[in-house]
């Protein structure tokens, strides 16, 4: 210990450099083996991280914000609004914590930034967390094992395209017309579908890489055969894969 430092410096250092790993308040196991961790941050706020086994590797789904400002109509986190951004340490700390909790310190894990929050709305901290997670001194993950999911905040998405550490990209699409997508994802009014897809087409993909488009099926809203045809047309010529997700029924979501 650095006991030769004056006490006031030691206190200042301790205050400035607390390594604040979230702590587990509750873990819930689902029938399919998925485990949900409710985590408490140093200020008492809570976030969720989820462990999804063998999908195909171990996957950790982690949060980037407490709550979210995007107001997507089918999402429970949206009901919280945005309470605050997470720090880079709080984002990367979820990976460390889940690895310790699940005794997966040696095995490779996949990380998806698909928990609470919009990663590109907390850009700097998310990028710092990616640097920590991929650093040899951090979690030493390959960027290919990390997926960033976004509703498509275009200035930030364009910035992401030139980052040295390039995660896989997943776009929350969920609609096939401007009007339909705006009703589900209000941010579409600012960064419309057409511009989003143009940005995706220009995105620098490494060989064999694809952009994943997430599409939540909502009965009688976006699940018609016409929607399927429009979706195919929208993504024509894009190196894309579509992940179709049945909507989780949750109280308070129509």
Secondary structure as UniProt FT lines:
FT   TURN            3..4
FT   HELIX           7..16
FT   STRAND          23..29
FT   TURN            31..32
FT   STRAND          35..40
FT   TURN            42..43
FT   STRAND          46..52
FT   STRAND          58..61
FT   STRAND          65..67
FT   TURN            73..74
FT   HELIX           77..80
FT   STRAND          82..85
FT   HELIX           88..101
FT   TURN            102..103
FT   STRAND          109..113
FT   HELIX           119..122
FT   HELIX           123..134
FT   TURN            136..139
FT   HELIX           143..145
FT   STRAND          146..150
FT   HELIX           154..160
FT   TURN            161..162
FT   STRAND          168..172
FT   HELIX           178..184
FT   HELIX           186..189
FT   HELIX           193..202
FT   TURN            207..208
FT   STRAND          211..217
FT   TURN            219..221
FT   HELIX           225..234
FT   TURN            235..237
FT   STRAND          240..246
FT   TURN            251..252
//
